[in-house]
Amino acid sequence: RLHLKIIEDHPFNELAWFNLGAAYQGLKLYEKSIDAYQYAIAIDEKFDYAYRNMGDAFIRLRKFREAIEMLERVLELSRPEAVIYEAIGHCYDKIGQFAQARFHYKKASHLNPEDTQLLYKIACTYMNESSWNAAIKMLDAALRVHIMQPEYNLAMGRCYIQIGQLDEAITYLGNVIRIRPRNI
Protein backbone atom coordinates (compact mmCIF):
# COMPACT_ATOMS: atom_id res chain seq x y z
CA ARG A 1 0.00 0.00 0.00
CA LEU A 2 2.85 2.35 0.84
CA HIS A 3 4.47 1.90 -2.58
CA LEU A 4 1.17 2.23 -4.41
CA LYS A 5 0.51 5.49 -2.53
CA ILE A 6 3.94 6.82 -3.45
CA ILE A 7 3.31 5.98 -7.11
CA GLU A 8 -0.08 7.68 -6.93
CA ASP A 9 1.69 10.83 -5.73
CA HIS A 10 4.71 10.46 -8.06
CA PRO A 11 3.65 8.43 -11.12
CA PHE A 12 6.79 9.23 -13.14
CA ASN A 13 9.32 8.31 -10.47
CA GLU A 14 11.26 5.27 -11.68
CA LEU A 15 12.56 4.54 -8.19
CA ALA A 16 9.01 4.35 -6.85
CA TRP A 17 8.11 1.82 -9.56
CA PHE A 18 11.33 -0.10 -8.88
CA ASN A 19 10.54 -0.28 -5.15
CA LEU A 20 7.03 -1.46 -5.92
CA GLY A 21 8.52 -4.19 -8.14
CA ALA A 22 10.94 -5.20 -5.38
CA ALA A 23 8.05 -5.35 -2.89
CA TYR A 24 6.02 -7.59 -5.21
CA GLN A 25 9.09 -9.73 -5.81
CA GLY A 26 9.57 -10.11 -2.07
CA LEU A 27 6.00 -11.39 -1.90
CA LYS A 28 6.74 -13.81 -4.77
CA LEU A 29 4.30 -11.97 -7.04
CA TYR A 30 6.71 -12.13 -9.95
CA GLU A 31 4.30 -11.17 -12.75
CA LYS A 32 3.33 -8.00 -10.88
CA SER A 33 6.97 -7.25 -10.10
CA ILE A 34 7.86 -7.51 -13.80
CA ASP A 35 5.06 -5.08 -14.67
CA ALA A 36 6.36 -2.57 -12.11
CA TYR A 37 9.95 -2.92 -13.37
CA GLN A 38 8.72 -2.34 -16.92
CA TYR A 39 7.23 0.97 -15.81
CA ALA A 40 10.55 1.88 -14.18
CA ILE A 41 12.37 1.08 -17.42
CA ALA A 42 9.81 3.01 -19.48
CA ILE A 43 10.67 6.07 -17.39
CA ASP A 44 14.45 5.43 -17.37
CA GLU A 45 15.57 2.97 -20.04
CA LYS A 46 19.06 2.78 -18.49
CA PHE A 47 17.87 1.64 -15.06
CA ASP A 48 20.15 -1.39 -14.78
CA TYR A 49 18.84 -2.55 -11.39
CA ALA A 50 15.33 -2.83 -12.82
CA TYR A 51 16.66 -5.05 -15.62
CA ARG A 52 18.61 -7.10 -13.08
CA ASN A 53 15.62 -7.68 -10.83
CA MET A 54 13.36 -8.34 -13.81
CA GLY A 55 15.84 -10.97 -14.98
CA ASP A 56 15.65 -12.61 -11.56
CA ALA A 57 11.84 -12.54 -11.64
CA PHE A 58 11.84 -14.18 -15.08
CA ILE A 59 14.20 -16.89 -13.78
CA ARG A 60 11.83 -17.59 -10.90
CA LEU A 61 8.99 -17.91 -13.42
CA ARG A 62 11.21 -20.28 -15.44
CA LYS A 63 11.09 -17.90 -18.42
CA PHE A 64 14.76 -18.30 -19.17
CA ARG A 65 14.90 -16.68 -22.62
CA GLU A 66 13.30 -13.50 -21.26
CA ALA A 67 15.69 -13.58 -18.31
CA ILE A 68 18.68 -13.82 -20.65
CA GLU A 69 17.46 -10.77 -22.56
CA MET A 70 17.13 -8.71 -19.36
CA LEU A 71 20.46 -9.84 -17.92
CA GLU A 72 22.30 -9.11 -21.16
CA ARG A 73 20.86 -5.60 -20.98
CA VAL A 74 22.40 -5.30 -17.48
CA LEU A 75 25.79 -6.14 -18.98
CA GLU A 76 25.33 -3.40 -21.59
CA LEU A 77 24.46 -0.80 -18.97
CA SER A 78 26.86 -1.57 -16.13
CA ARG A 79 30.25 -3.08 -15.48
CA PRO A 80 30.44 -6.86 -15.83
CA GLU A 81 29.76 -8.88 -12.71
CA ALA A 82 30.30 -12.58 -12.10
CA VAL A 83 26.80 -13.01 -10.67
CA ILE A 84 25.21 -11.72 -13.90
CA TYR A 85 27.30 -14.00 -16.11
CA GLU A 86 26.50 -16.91 -13.81
CA ALA A 87 22.77 -16.16 -13.99
CA ILE A 88 22.91 -16.02 -17.79
CA GLY A 89 24.84 -19.30 -17.78
CA HIS A 90 22.18 -20.82 -15.54
CA CYS A 91 19.46 -19.78 -17.99
CA TYR A 92 21.29 -21.27 -20.97
CA ASP A 93 21.90 -24.41 -18.91
CA LYS A 94 18.17 -24.73 -18.20
CA ILE A 95 17.24 -24.45 -21.89
CA GLY A 96 19.87 -27.02 -22.87
CA GLN A 97 22.32 -24.70 -24.62
CA PHE A 98 25.33 -26.06 -22.78
CA ALA A 99 28.06 -24.39 -24.86
CA GLN A 100 26.48 -20.98 -24.23
CA ALA A 101 26.06 -21.83 -20.54
CA ARG A 102 29.71 -22.83 -20.34
CA PHE A 103 30.79 -19.61 -22.08
CA HIS A 104 29.01 -17.50 -19.48
CA TYR A 105 30.11 -19.64 -16.53
CA LYS A 106 33.71 -19.23 -17.73
CA LYS A 107 33.29 -15.45 -17.92
CA ALA A 108 31.96 -15.52 -14.36
CA SER A 109 34.86 -17.71 -13.29
CA HIS A 110 37.39 -15.26 -14.73
CA LEU A 111 35.79 -12.48 -12.70
CA ASN A 112 35.55 -14.64 -9.56
CA PRO A 113 38.34 -17.24 -9.79
CA GLU A 114 38.02 -18.45 -6.20
CA ASP A 115 34.42 -19.65 -6.73
CA THR A 116 34.87 -23.37 -7.36
CA GLN A 117 31.10 -23.78 -7.75
CA LEU A 118 31.50 -22.18 -11.19
CA LEU A 119 34.03 -24.87 -12.14
CA TYR A 120 31.52 -27.47 -11.00
CA LYS A 121 28.79 -25.88 -13.13
CA ILE A 122 31.13 -25.88 -16.15
CA ALA A 123 31.83 -29.56 -15.48
CA CYS A 124 28.10 -30.28 -15.37
CA THR A 125 27.65 -28.74 -18.82
CA TYR A 126 30.34 -31.08 -20.12
CA MET A 127 28.67 -34.01 -18.37
CA ASN A 128 25.36 -33.11 -20.03
CA GLU A 129 27.17 -33.40 -23.37
CA SER A 130 28.92 -36.66 -22.33
CA SER A 131 32.32 -34.95 -22.54
CA TRP A 132 33.59 -36.87 -19.54
CA ASN A 133 37.29 -36.02 -19.80
CA ALA A 134 36.60 -32.29 -20.06
CA ALA A 135 34.30 -32.59 -17.04
CA ILE A 136 37.01 -34.44 -15.11
CA LYS A 137 39.47 -31.62 -15.85
CA MET A 138 37.09 -29.00 -14.42
CA LEU A 139 36.18 -31.14 -11.40
CA ASP A 140 39.86 -31.78 -10.73
CA ALA A 141 40.46 -28.02 -10.57
CA ALA A 142 37.53 -27.59 -8.18
CA LEU A 143 38.64 -30.52 -6.01
CA ARG A 144 42.14 -29.06 -5.67
CA VAL A 145 40.54 -26.28 -3.65
CA HIS A 146 37.72 -28.22 -1.93
CA ILE A 147 38.91 -31.82 -1.81
CA MET A 148 36.03 -33.13 0.30
CA GLN A 149 33.13 -31.33 -1.39
CA PRO A 150 30.55 -34.12 -1.78
CA GLU A 151 28.93 -32.82 -4.99
CA TYR A 152 32.30 -32.55 -6.72
CA ASN A 153 33.33 -36.04 -5.60
CA LEU A 154 30.00 -37.53 -6.68
CA ALA A 155 30.26 -35.91 -10.11
CA MET A 156 33.85 -37.09 -10.45
CA GLY A 157 32.78 -40.63 -9.55
CA ARG A 158 30.04 -40.51 -12.19
CA CYS A 159 32.53 -39.32 -14.82
CA TYR A 160 34.98 -42.12 -14.04
CA ILE A 161 32.15 -44.67 -14.22
CA GLN A 162 31.26 -43.37 -17.68
CA ILE A 163 34.82 -43.78 -18.99
CA GLY A 164 35.17 -47.21 -17.40
CA GLN A 165 37.75 -46.36 -14.73
CA LEU A 166 35.94 -48.01 -11.85
CA ASP A 167 38.80 -47.95 -9.33
CA GLU A 168 38.98 -44.15 -9.67
CA ALA A 169 35.18 -43.94 -9.45
CA ILE A 170 35.19 -46.00 -6.24
CA THR A 171 37.75 -43.63 -4.68
CA TYR A 172 35.61 -40.55 -5.33
CA LEU A 173 32.33 -42.22 -4.43
CA GLY A 174 33.98 -43.52 -1.25
CA ASN A 175 34.82 -39.90 -0.38
CA VAL A 176 31.15 -39.01 -0.68
CA ILE A 177 30.19 -41.84 1.66
CA ARG A 178 32.82 -40.73 4.19
CA ILE A 179 31.65 -37.11 4.04
CA ARG A 180 27.92 -37.88 4.17
CA PRO A 181 27.49 -41.39 5.59
CA ARG A 182 23.75 -40.94 6.23
CA ASN A 183 22.90 -39.53 2.81
CA ILE A 184 20.94 -42.18 0.92
TORLUM-861624 format. One record per residue (C-alpha): residue number from 1; residue in one letter; chain; z negated, y negated, x. Coordinates in nm, 2 decimals. Each point is the difference from the previous one (the first is absolute). Layout:
// TORLUM-861624
(NUM 'A' 'A' (Z Y X)) ...
This chain:
// TORLUM-861624
(1 'R' 'A' (0.00 0.00 0.00)) (2 'L' 'A' (-0.08 -0.24 0.28)) (3 'H' 'A' (0.34 0.05 0.17)) (4 'L' 'A' (0.18 -0.03 -0.33)) (5 'K' 'A' (-0.19 -0.33 -0.07)) (6 'I' 'A' (0.10 -0.13 0.34)) (7 'I' 'A' (0.36 0.08 -0.06)) (8 'E' 'A' (-0.02 -0.17 -0.34)) (9 'D' 'A' (-0.12 -0.31 0.18)) (10 'H' 'A' (0.24 0.03 0.30)) (11 'P' 'A' (0.30 0.21 -0.11)) (12 'F' 'A' (0.20 -0.08 0.32)) (13 'N' 'A' (-0.26 0.09 0.25)) (14 'E' 'A' (0.12 0.30 0.20)) (15 'L' 'A' (-0.35 0.08 0.13)) (16 'A' 'A' (-0.13 0.02 -0.36)) (17 'W' 'A' (0.27 0.25 -0.09)) (18 'F' 'A' (-0.07 0.19 0.32)) (19 'N' 'A' (-0.38 0.02 -0.08)) (20 'L' 'A' (0.08 0.12 -0.35)) (21 'G' 'A' (0.22 0.27 0.15)) (22 'A' 'A' (-0.27 0.10 0.24)) (23 'A' 'A' (-0.25 0.01 -0.29)) (24 'Y' 'A' (0.23 0.23 -0.20)) (25 'Q' 'A' (0.06 0.21 0.31)) (26 'G' 'A' (-0.37 0.04 0.05)) (27 'L' 'A' (-0.02 0.13 -0.36)) (28 'K' 'A' (0.29 0.24 0.07)) (29 'L' 'A' (0.22 -0.18 -0.24)) (30 'Y' 'A' (0.30 0.01 0.24)) (31 'E' 'A' (0.27 -0.09 -0.24)) (32 'K' 'A' (-0.18 -0.32 -0.10)) (33 'S' 'A' (-0.08 -0.08 0.37)) (34 'I' 'A' (0.37 0.03 0.09)) (35 'D' 'A' (0.09 -0.24 -0.28)) (36 'A' 'A' (-0.26 -0.25 0.13)) (37 'Y' 'A' (0.13 0.03 0.36)) (38 'Q' 'A' (0.35 -0.06 -0.13)) (39 'Y' 'A' (-0.11 -0.33 -0.15)) (40 'A' 'A' (-0.16 -0.09 0.33)) (41 'I' 'A' (0.32 0.08 0.19)) (42 'A' 'A' (0.21 -0.19 -0.26)) (43 'I' 'A' (-0.21 -0.31 0.09)) (44 'D' 'A' (0.00 0.07 0.38)) (45 'E' 'A' (0.26 0.24 0.11)) (46 'K' 'A' (-0.15 0.02 0.35)) (47 'F' 'A' (-0.34 0.12 -0.12)) (48 'D' 'A' (-0.03 0.30 0.22)) (49 'Y' 'A' (-0.34 0.11 -0.13)) (50 'A' 'A' (0.14 0.03 -0.35)) (51 'Y' 'A' (0.28 0.22 0.14)) (52 'R' 'A' (-0.25 0.21 0.19)) (53 'N' 'A' (-0.23 0.06 -0.30)) (54 'M' 'A' (0.30 0.06 -0.22)) (55 'G' 'A' (0.12 0.27 0.24)) (56 'D' 'A' (-0.34 0.16 -0.01)) (57 'A' 'A' (0.00 -0.01 -0.39)) (58 'F' 'A' (0.35 0.17 0.00)) (59 'I' 'A' (-0.13 0.27 0.24)) (60 'R' 'A' (-0.29 0.07 -0.24)) (61 'L' 'A' (0.25 0.03 -0.28)) (62 'R' 'A' (0.20 0.24 0.22)) (63 'K' 'A' (0.30 -0.24 -0.01)) (64 'F' 'A' (0.08 0.04 0.37)) (65 'R' 'A' (0.34 -0.16 0.01)) (66 'E' 'A' (-0.13 -0.32 -0.16)) (67 'A' 'A' (-0.30 0.01 0.24)) (68 'I' 'A' (0.24 0.02 0.30)) (69 'E' 'A' (0.19 -0.30 -0.12)) (70 'M' 'A' (-0.32 -0.21 -0.04)) (71 'L' 'A' (-0.15 0.11 0.34)) (72 'E' 'A' (0.33 -0.07 0.18)) (73 'R' 'A' (-0.02 -0.35 -0.14)) (74 'V' 'A' (-0.35 -0.03 0.15)) (75 'L' 'A' (0.15 0.08 0.34)) (76 'E' 'A' (0.26 -0.27 -0.05)) (77 'L' 'A' (-0.26 -0.26 -0.08)) (78 'S' 'A' (-0.29 0.08 0.24)) (79 'R' 'A' (-0.06 0.15 0.33)) (80 'P' 'A' (0.03 0.38 0.02)) (81 'E' 'A' (-0.31 0.20 -0.06)) (82 'A' 'A' (-0.06 0.37 0.05)) (83 'V' 'A' (-0.14 0.04 -0.35)) (84 'I' 'A' (0.32 -0.13 -0.16)) (85 'Y' 'A' (0.22 0.23 0.21)) (86 'E' 'A' (-0.23 0.29 -0.08)) (87 'A' 'A' (0.02 -0.07 -0.37)) (88 'I' 'A' (0.38 -0.02 0.01)) (89 'G' 'A' (0.00 0.33 0.19)) (90 'H' 'A' (-0.23 0.15 -0.26)) (91 'C' 'A' (0.25 -0.10 -0.27)) (92 'Y' 'A' (0.30 0.15 0.18)) (93 'D' 'A' (-0.21 0.31 0.06)) (94 'K' 'A' (-0.07 0.03 -0.37)) (95 'I' 'A' (0.37 -0.02 -0.10)) (96 'G' 'A' (0.10 0.25 0.27)) (97 'Q' 'A' (0.17 -0.23 0.24)) (98 'F' 'A' (-0.18 0.14 0.30)) (99 'A' 'A' (0.21 -0.17 0.28)) (100 'Q' 'A' (-0.07 -0.34 -0.16)) (101 'A' 'A' (-0.37 0.08 -0.04)) (102 'R' 'A' (-0.02 0.10 0.36)) (103 'F' 'A' (0.18 -0.32 0.11)) (104 'H' 'A' (-0.26 -0.21 -0.18)) (105 'Y' 'A' (-0.30 0.21 0.11)) (106 'K' 'A' (0.12 -0.04 0.36)) (107 'K' 'A' (0.02 -0.37 -0.04)) (108 'A' 'A' (-0.35 0.00 -0.13)) (109 'S' 'A' (-0.11 0.22 0.29)) (110 'H' 'A' (0.14 -0.24 0.25)) (111 'L' 'A' (-0.20 -0.28 -0.16)) (112 'N' 'A' (-0.31 0.21 -0.02)) (113 'P' 'A' (0.02 0.26 0.27)) (114 'E' 'A' (-0.36 0.12 -0.03)) (115 'D' 'A' (0.05 0.12 -0.36)) (116 'T' 'A' (0.07 0.38 0.05)) (117 'Q' 'A' (0.03 0.04 -0.38)) (118 'L' 'A' (0.35 -0.16 0.04)) (119 'L' 'A' (0.09 0.27 0.25)) (120 'Y' 'A' (-0.11 0.26 -0.25)) (121 'K' 'A' (0.21 -0.16 -0.27)) (122 'I' 'A' (0.30 0.00 0.23)) (123 'A' 'A' (-0.06 0.37 0.07)) (124 'C' 'A' (-0.01 0.07 -0.37)) (125 'T' 'A' (0.34 -0.16 -0.05)) (126 'Y' 'A' (0.13 0.24 0.27)) (127 'M' 'A' (-0.17 0.29 -0.16)) (128 'N' 'A' (0.16 -0.09 -0.33)) (129 'E' 'A' (0.34 0.03 0.18)) (130 'S' 'A' (-0.11 0.33 0.17)) (131 'S' 'A' (0.02 -0.17 0.34)) (132 'W' 'A' (-0.30 0.19 0.13)) (133 'N' 'A' (0.03 -0.09 0.37)) (134 'A' 'A' (0.03 -0.37 -0.07)) (135 'A' 'A' (-0.31 0.03 -0.23)) (136 'I' 'A' (-0.19 0.18 0.27)) (137 'K' 'A' (0.08 -0.28 0.25)) (138 'M' 'A' (-0.15 -0.26 -0.24)) (139 'L' 'A' (-0.30 0.21 -0.09)) (140 'D' 'A' (-0.07 0.07 0.37)) (141 'A' 'A' (-0.01 -0.38 0.06)) (142 'A' 'A' (-0.24 -0.04 -0.30)) (143 'L' 'A' (-0.22 0.29 0.11)) (144 'R' 'A' (-0.03 -0.14 0.35)) (145 'V' 'A' (-0.20 -0.28 -0.16)) (146 'H' 'A' (-0.18 0.19 -0.28)) (147 'I' 'A' (-0.01 0.36 0.12)) (148 'M' 'A' (-0.21 0.13 -0.29)) (149 'Q' 'A' (0.17 -0.18 -0.29)) (150 'P' 'A' (0.04 0.28 -0.26)) (151 'E' 'A' (0.32 -0.13 -0.16)) (152 'Y' 'A' (0.17 -0.03 0.34)) (153 'N' 'A' (-0.11 0.35 0.10)) (154 'L' 'A' (0.11 0.15 -0.33)) (155 'A' 'A' (0.34 -0.16 0.03)) (156 'M' 'A' (0.04 0.12 0.36)) (157 'G' 'A' (-0.09 0.35 -0.11)) (158 'R' 'A' (0.26 -0.01 -0.28)) (159 'C' 'A' (0.26 -0.12 0.25)) (160 'Y' 'A' (-0.08 0.28 0.25)) (161 'I' 'A' (0.02 0.26 -0.28)) (162 'Q' 'A' (0.35 -0.13 -0.09)) (163 'I' 'A' (0.13 0.04 0.35)) (164 'G' 'A' (-0.16 0.34 0.04)) (165 'Q' 'A' (-0.27 -0.08 0.25)) (166 'L' 'A' (-0.28 0.16 -0.18)) (167 'D' 'A' (-0.26 -0.01 0.29)) (168 'E' 'A' (0.04 -0.38 0.02)) (169 'A' 'A' (-0.02 -0.02 -0.38)) (170 'I' 'A' (-0.33 0.21 0.00)) (171 'T' 'A' (-0.15 -0.24 0.25)) (172 'Y' 'A' (0.06 -0.31 -0.21)) (173 'L' 'A' (-0.09 0.17 -0.33)) (174 'G' 'A' (-0.31 0.13 0.17)) (175 'N' 'A' (-0.09 -0.36 0.08)) (176 'V' 'A' (0.03 -0.09 -0.37)) (177 'I' 'A' (-0.24 0.28 -0.09)) (178 'R' 'A' (-0.25 -0.11 0.26)) (179 'I' 'A' (0.02 -0.36 -0.12)) (180 'R' 'A' (-0.02 0.08 -0.37)) (181 'P' 'A' (-0.14 0.35 -0.04)) (182 'R' 'A' (-0.06 -0.05 -0.37)) (183 'N' 'A' (0.34 -0.14 -0.09)) (184 'I' 'A' (0.19 0.27 -0.20)) 
